[in-house]
Amino acid sequence: QVHLVESGGGLAQPGGSLRLSCAATGFTFGSFAMSWVRQAPGKGLEWVSGIETDGSDTMYADSVKGRFTISRDNAKNTVYLQLNSLKPDDTELYFCAKPREGVAGISKLLYEYDYWGQGTQVTVSS
């Protein structure tokens, strides 16, 4: 059974940094491009970043480009999201997501994901 477990969230000051992790089990992790998405209270999900199966390609939403960095370690079945230069607007619940079988490459389309973790809360405040 697929499980995605996020960790690393917390409270950071504006301009600060956090590193999120997502440990995956129950599927062949290295065969799937993975993504991070986020959700603010009362708002919809926003795709944030994705990484190709072997880490050779990454993509970012314009809102985080240049500040966030996605990476993965296939030996550890883990995907990471480094959050730098944090802003109060980054205060959201962050999820990692696994795409459906057959989805090729990094997808920004949320309906193409079938498993999500429970999320880790990031709060940016002084």
C-alpha positions, 0 to 999 in steps of 0.5 A: 500500500502506498504511503507518503509521509511528509516532515520538516515543516514548522515555524520560520521567520520571513527570509528563513529556510526550512527543508521538507522531506517526504518518505515514500513506501509501497511503490517503485519510487524511482519509477515516478516523477514526484511533486510537491503541492500546497494548500492555504486555509480555505483555498485550493491546492497549488502545484509547487514543484516536480522532479523527474524520476532520476532527478534530471529535470525539475520544474517550479511554480512561478511563485517559488522559482528561485527560492525553492529547490526540489531533490530526491534520493531514490536509494532512500525513497525520499523527495525533498523540498528546500525552502529558502527566502520564505515569505508569509505567503508561503504559509501553507500545508505542504504535501508530496504527491505521487502521479497515477500510473502512465503519467509521463514526466512531471505533471502540473495537473493535480488530477493526475495524482492519486496519492498524497501524504498527510501534509506538513505545515509551514508557517512563516511569521515574525 
